[in-house]
């Protein structure tokens, strides 16, 4: 069967009406296109758990804090649709910016606290844009389950919190990070790396693993663990560390001394490309 | 048939599951209890248009800017349930504060612009609290239609905007103001008026009508119309005018000179009791 491409909200709702009345379980995988095996894992999980799988492809201008990053986010819709089709996706929802934002937006969903640290500190308005567009997609598709990758750990924590706080009737399913053989987490931004940057990139995951190992071995000082990791990363002259933090796995606030289940999370720059990754400990 | 009283979110969802699968139209009337004929008009409209009518009764602490106002908002649940029953309501959803806010809320729905003038200027955080709790109720009940009174005109404009911006799959039905024989708009707060205050209260509607008449007669100066109305209201020594404004009927921003469809809206105080009212022109 073809993965049908749908461009309007009205058509999307119309196409799902019958499935809904038949009580068929709808699964949503929200993406910004430029699909890779990380997205593939989300689709496969949705395919295994739901009757109808919807993949949304929408590069949401609201969540970009930098114009150059938004513009570099080119989507090859035909390629992405073929990718979805190969994974048994039923419907590909790819609205235009005008379809999603026909008038200047006045309503925003804001998740306080969980949004403040890590990426939230460096990307003003980013998570407000994410929470708002995810709410719109939830209202358009009304899925029973929605699938999010653990690579965007803070985004996942924010969506979890939003769903609890606003009684959103949707189950959020987290899906583990997919990595290259050398450990680099899959990301649409990896394709922007030069050969030398791509060679250096796995150092991020290595540093996270070392830090997680120290925590599991009993080290309780977040400052010590973090400083050692940053020193390690700085050995790569082309790499700039934006943050390297140890946070509570649930509310994403820094913990020092380390206690309970934590996440070691970092963001680095290689040239103009920003990469994030995280490991639980 | 009895109007069944439901106290938990889980039970509410369970009770609506079958109706939803049968494709029966669910109508929601959100209230804060202390029901009067204004709420009755919402229920009757919902009863005429929907298969299942749900009335929520929840005094939402999030939308009160003054503690004394919140505390004066006593609900007699048995009396309110009997009121609902007499109007053929199927389900009365009356959750506790703990049921609606089991942990400190971190997620808020904010409608910018439409919230800024009129009541929004004098009740900080009020409309954020309204938009947030209405979103929660929408997600819990998932109605096809929701009914709101035109007395709370700014609230209605905010809900309309929120529904458009966030693609909420619910039709918002505005219901006209119900008035006493002397013109006073029905409100739960009217019962707090002393006899003398109750006697003075209809002057609010009279001033709004005079202003609307001047606008319909061709007067384009919002300042002139407003000043004349305020001067008229000030003749009642026990009455304090909080605002008297002429705003765009859609986005609730002041217009001067007057153009297009406008709303004449005012808030006054009689002792410790705040009353609002509005008229289209």
Interface residues (C-beta under 8 A of the other chain):
Chain A: X9 X13 X21 X23 X103 X105 X106 X107 X108 X109 X110 X111 X112 X113 X114 X131 X132 X135 X136 X139 X140 X142 X161 X162 X164 X165 X166 X167 X168 X169
Chain B: X9 X13 X21 X23 X103 X105 X106 X107 X108 X109 X110 X111 X112 X113 X114 X131 X132 X135 X136 X139 X140 X142 X161 X162 X164 X165 X166 X167 X168 X169
